């Protein structure tokens, strides 16, 4: 499979490093801000699949180019889906494209999210006895806050617990809301804590990433899974078939 990397930052380089273990996968193009003018439909057609990790203001156009080129795309850019997500999902479905988007490609995070869903279903039986807060800690270069993963976790919890109806990007005293606290520290790869707190006790669920390789491996797994499929998918679809 010939792969085009759209975005050649830390994640792109981590993916490239791991791809050395896959002799059947070959990177045929690397696009960043310096050669963005080369990112065209014609050039994308030289690849079998694209992997997109850039910026939220750039991602929608990149996905449209991949759709027009007729190649599947695995996208890990966050903070663009609220504004453009529904439009692009519909476009990929209607035009027979292939898109797999996730706020986090770590298989560990996928398992963590599923665990959070199950815990939320149990906590739903407690009504509003517990206040819920999510804390996400990332490196200082991360641009979006809250993280896409924290928002996805909040959504997964709300899907499982009808007492939780919204999230806020700060601590909150509203028992129906999920507060998300964002912390930026140097050299942190990604940490998420889900904490249920009551006057009697606390329950905490955590995921701590030790390196980018877990994310990069998940991207490669997703790319292999997506190739040959049509439609719009998420990391849960990959996890369901593992």
N, C-alpha and C positions, 0 to 999 in steps of 0.2 A: 504494500500500500504506500502510495506517495502522499506525503503530508506537507501542508503549508502551515507554518506557524505565523499567525497574525498577532503580533506582540512578541517582542524578544527581550523581555525583562527577566527578572529573577525566576518567575514561573516558567517562562519559555525556555530558559537555559536549564532549569531542573528537568523539564520534560525531555529536552534534547539529550541530557546526560543519561537518563534512564532508557531512552530509545536505543542506545548502543547495545542493549541486551536483547533487542528484537531485530534480527537480521532481515526479516521480511518487511520491516517498516523503514521508510527512507524519507528524510526531510528534503524536500526539493525547493523550498522557498522560506525565507525568514523576513518578515516585514516589521519595521519599526518606524519611528518618526523620520528617520533619515532617508528611507527609500519608500515612503508612503505613496509616492506618485506611481510606483510600479505595481501597486495593489489594484489590479484591474480584473474585469471579468475574464478577459482573454488569458491573463497569466494564471488566474485561479483555476481555470480549466485544465491546466497542466498537472494539477494535483487530484488525488482521489478523495481527499478529506481535508478540512481545515480545522485547526485548533485556535480559538480566539481568546486571548487574555490581554485586554487593553484598558481603556477608560470608558466610563459610562456614557460620555457624550459621543464617543466614536463607535461603540459597539453596534448600535442599530444599523448604521450605514454598512458596516462590515458584514453583518448578517444578510442584509439585502443583496450585497455583491455575491455572497456565497450562494444565495437562493437563485439569483440570476445566472450564475455560472453552472448551476445544477450539481453542486457538490455538497455532501453532508458537512455539518459544522458542529463541533463541540465547543460550547461557550461557557467560560467561567467568570466573565466580567459581571460585576454586581451593580446595583443602584440605577439600572436603566429600565427594569421590567415594569415598574409601576406606571411609567409614562408611555412606554412603547410595547410592553409585553403582549397585551392582548392583540394588538394590531399585527405584530410580527408572527405570533402563534397562528393566527388565522391565515396569514399569507403563506406560511409554510405548509399548512394543511391543505389550503385550496389549490396551491400550485404543485403539490406533490413533492415538497422538499423534505429535508431531514435535519432536524435540530434537536440537540440535547443540551439543555441548560441546567446548571446547578449553581447555587450560591457557594457550595463547598463540595469538592470532589473526593474528599477523604472517605474511604470506606468506613473508617472508624467513626466519622461524624454521621454518616448515614445510619449506622447502628445506634449511635448516641441519640439521633433524632427519633428513631423508632422506639427506643427505650423511653424517651421523653413523652411520646404519644401514649404509651401504655401507662406510665406514671400519671399523666394528666387525667386519663380515664378513671383511675383509682381515686385521684384527688377530687374529681368532680363530685364524688359521693360525700365529700366533706363540705360542700357548698362553698361559702366564703370564709371558712374558718382559718384558712392559710392565705397569707399575702405572698404573691409570687414575684420574684425579681430575677432577671437575667443579667449577668455581667459578662461583657466580652472585652478581652484584652488583646491588643495587636501592636505591631511595630509602629513607630512614629511616622513611617512613610505611607501608611494606609490612608487613603483619601476619604472614604465614606465612613460615616458613623450614624447610626449603629451599623455593624457589619451585616452583610447580606445573610450570613449564617444565623446571626441572632434574630433577625426578622423572620427567617424561615422557621426557626425553632418556636418563636412566638406564634406563628400561624399554625404550626403543627399542634401546639398545645391548645389553641382556640378551637381547632377542628375537633378535638377530643373532649374538651371541657366547656359546656355551654355557659358556665358562669363567668368565663373569661371572654370578654367581648372586644377588647382593643388593646393595643400596646402604645406606650409612650416612651419617648427618647430621654427619659430621666426617671429618677425614683418617684413613686406615686403612693398615695395613701388610699386610692380608690381600689377596693377589693375586686372589682370587676375588670381592672386593667392590669396589664403586665408592664412593669417598669423595666426598661433596658438601660443599663449603665455602661458607657463606653470609656475605656481606659487605654491610653497610648503610652507604651514604654519601649525603650530601645531593645532590639534583638528578640522580641517575642514573636514566635511563629503563628500563634493563634490559640487562645484559651477561652473556653466558654463554661460558665457556671450557671446552673439553674437551681435556684434556692427557694424552697417553700418554708415560710416562717410563721409560727404561731406563738402564742404566749406560753405554750407548753413545750414545744420542741421545734427543731429545724430539720429539713431534709434537703440534702444538696447532691446534685448530679453534675459531674464535671467531665469535660474532654480537654486534654492538653496536647497540642501538637508539638513534637520535638524537632521536626525538620519539615522542609517543603516536599520531601520525597514521598510522603504519604499522599499529599495532594496530587503530585505529578503521576504517581502510580495509578491513582483513581482516574485521572484524565485518560491515560493510555488504555486502561480497562474499558472505559466508556467509549473511546474511539473504536476499539475492536468490536464492541457490542453493537454500536450504531451502524457500522459499515454494512450496507446491503439492506437496511431498513428504511421505511418511509414513515414520516409522521413527526410529532413533537413529543419529546420524552424528558424525563428527569432522572436523577441518580437512583430514585426508588425503583424505577423500571429495571435498571441494571442490577440492583441489589436483589430484586425478586427472582432473578434467574441465575444467581450465583450459587 
